[in-house]
Amino acid sequence: MDAATLEKKIAQFAVVDLNPDLSALPAGEKAALAKLIEAAKIMDAVFLRQVWAGNEPLLLDLVADPSREGRARLDGFLLNKGPWWRLEHYAPFVPGVPAKPPGGNFYPEDADKKEIEAWIGTLPAAGQAEARGFYTTVRRQPDRTLTLVPYSLEYQGDLARASALLREAARLTQAPTLKAFLEKRADAFLTNDYYASEVAWMELDAAVEPTIGPYEVYEDEHFNYKAAFEAFIAVRDDRETQKLATLGRHLQDVEDHLPIDPRYRNPKLGALSPIRVVNLVFASGDANRGVQTIAFNLPNDERVVAEKGAKRVMLKNLQEAKFERILKPLAAQAMGEAALGSISFDAFFTSVLMHELMHGLGPHNITVGGRATTVRAEMKDLYSALEEAKADVSGIWALQHLVDRGALDRSLESTMYRTFVATCLRAIRWGLAEAHARGAAVQLNRLLDRKAVVIGADGRWDVDPKRIKAEVVDLTRVLMTLQATGDRAGVDALFRELAVVRPEVQKVLDRAAAVPVDIRLRFTAADALAAR
Ligand code: ZN
């Protein structure tokens, strides 16, 4: 790949300065935050090594190459955390590198899946659990047999430094739950036992909200066993946390008024998993490569989930950056510059929050032909896209309901629908292989068919405010009724018709070809903290 091509690819990622307001943080918390950022930087090095054994030597070569090609390759490497373009099925962009190893550097490079699997089968039960666990690598010994190495040993030097920094941060903070998490996570890095620190992370209630350690298993494409190191160092957003509490108080009322047959409603909603709204200060490792995550659900350890549930963390300033750099330019292409006055981040973010909450509402446990079952079991492969479409459109319905109830400000009404249309377009851009994108196509095509979204002679889109309100109610009813009745054939028919990219939608996507694919972060606030 030549320098110009690579530079063009890199330019599809809009550079965003991450500069959350830290002025309200007490001095001790700020000092703890600075230590956490230092610890987080270590996760970058460990992650690079986890992706590929050749990553670190290659990085040294790239840093030493001052040519235009060399600069572009280094830039691409840092963006993708390796010499393969993640958004293009890992196409290599540095000459001479091998294909990306599917097992990363978690397994010996010369061991294939079959050999590893067969070897795991020979282990006693406890050994098998360790081998399939999150926190070990598989290594070849001099006599060619395989063996397990705990992360605490494999990454000993780095984890010892990170552990010491977490302890320093623990001494600086005044927040008891943060102190507890940091001390327990510092222990975990050395003992390889993460359980207590995962529980402490669920109990975090502090202005500084760190997520640091081995978490997601996607980088292990062989088995999805091994956790990759990452860090999200963030601060709590108090205003949105407040809003979330308000929305949470009205959830039973929302459920009681769902536009479906009353017998499909849930008279008593269970406890919801906690949601935290934070602003990101620094991200590293698996949390800062290729496409930028704007929300995550953790932990993945099922023992912790069974006992404490899981927590959803939403990165508000990243959502805001994507709203400004991607969603608004897309909306301008579809609806014209004039429509930007009725697109708002507040409507966008409130609808994202409502989307998350709506996953807990509506039909889940259902009865089909006298048989107790679940929507997930009945819908099988169609479940994810259906559930995402449901959460989107019923979320908009719920916002209108809460506006009508006086629980949310009336001004939301004037921006939420156009913002919703832009949100659907953005999701379709991800490609229809993705559940959110398929769900968005279903919604957008339905709104176009019902003339709730209209296309003028000049190709500009607009919403019909009256019709869109009615169609959002109607589509909520349709999707939730399909769920309640376990009607997979009905969903299949609906998706065949609507989960497609129609020519009029493609036209807008083509007009918007220059809109960034994603964002790249510059950690301005973190750099300023480090320089103090
Ligand atoms: Zn969702």
Residues whose N, C-alpha, C, O or C-beta is under 5 A from the ligand:
A	BS01	ZN	E388 A391
